[in-house]
Amino acid sequence: MSIVKSFSVGDGDMFYINHNSDNFTTIDCCNYSDGTNVDWDLFYEHLKEIKNESRGKNITRFISTHPDDDHIGGLEEYDNEIGINNFYCVENETTKSDETDDFKKYCKLRNGDKHFYLYKGCSRKWMNISDNERDAAGIHCLWPIIFNDDYKSALEEAKKGNSPNNISPIINYSLNNSAKVMWMGDLESDFIEKIKDKINWNEIDILFAPHHGRESGKLSSGILKNLNPKIIVIGEAPSEHLNYYKGYNTITQNSAGDIIFECITNKVHVFVSNENYTVDFLDNDNQYDRNGGYYLGTLNL
């Protein structure tokens, strides 16, 4: 069994994967609660949970999709409280006109001796290579292709101090005989369309919609047809900016709160922190509330 959790952090992203192996992965962090207002009490609760859930794991990694404040907010405190032993990001030279302490920490980790640069098809012991010591985490990178001209242009824009959204990698997590999950950071629709033919869009089960589910990150019908996601998670953003992916089963984090996916053989039990949130597309497997959430239903794979 593995647990994939998406924290409700306002207009930002923060996830973890408690793998069914000696691995633990955090993807992004955000200490917001409402817009750009920092809720340190809530953030420390998230750090406490991550610390508890990762206890006993010998391989821990932090994956940073890109260095915008809503994806690295609290990074310095995360490192102080938990420690980042393996920092995963794309190789980049992003600059900011206003360098926060968290961005400075990002740059230090990005350029330091604990980094690993992500690119399409990259391999690393125990990210996606097992050995006699421990099983792999099941994490694979589908993008970027580092010599792609569109990607190099995105890197150059970030280097100039413009938006780093389009340097985000595309990451898949897969578990044998269970869920396949995809993250796309804050990739924007027009950029995705430029690179879509360079990516293997194989079927997945759970998609965290790019750019928090905003219209600006909407995936085209062709990509969605290939991915055929069973659940699309719409992230937190002002409702007027969201695209609700009509025709697909969705969970909206604005309403659901924290979302927990308990991945076991051939099924995923889903829990949310809002006990009043409901959907009509999950089966009832008669699970009890747990993992800090209320049972929403079960996705049979």
Sequence and secondary structure as in RCSB ss.txt:
>XXXX:A:sequence
MSIVKSFSVGDGDMFYINHNSDNFTTIDCCNYSDGTNVDWDLFYEHLKEIKNESRGKNITRFISTHPDDDHIGGL
EEYDNEIGINNFYCVENETTKSDETDDFKKYCKLRNGDKHFYLYKGCSRKWMNISDNERDAAGIHCLWPIIFNDD
YKSALEEAKKGNSPNNISPIINYSLNNSAKVMWMGDLESDFIEKIKDKINWNEIDILFAPHHGRESGKLSSGILK
NLNPKIIVIGEAPSEHLNYYKGYNTITQNSAGDIIFECITNKVHVFVSNENYTVDFLDNDNQYDRNGGYYLGTLN
L
>XXXX:A:secstr
 EEEEE   SSS  EEEE SSSEEEEE B  EEETTEE HHHHHHHHHHHHHHTTT SEEEEE S   HHHHTTH
HHHHHHT  S EEE       SS  HHHHHHHHHHHSTTEEE  TT   BTTTB  SS     EEEEE  TT HH
HHHHHHHHHTTS  GGG  EEEEE TTS EEEE TT  HHHHHHHGGGS     SEEE GGGGBGGG   HHHHH
HH  SEEEE SS GGGB   TTS EEEHHHH SEEEEEETTEEEEEES TT   SSSB      BTTBEEEEEEE
 
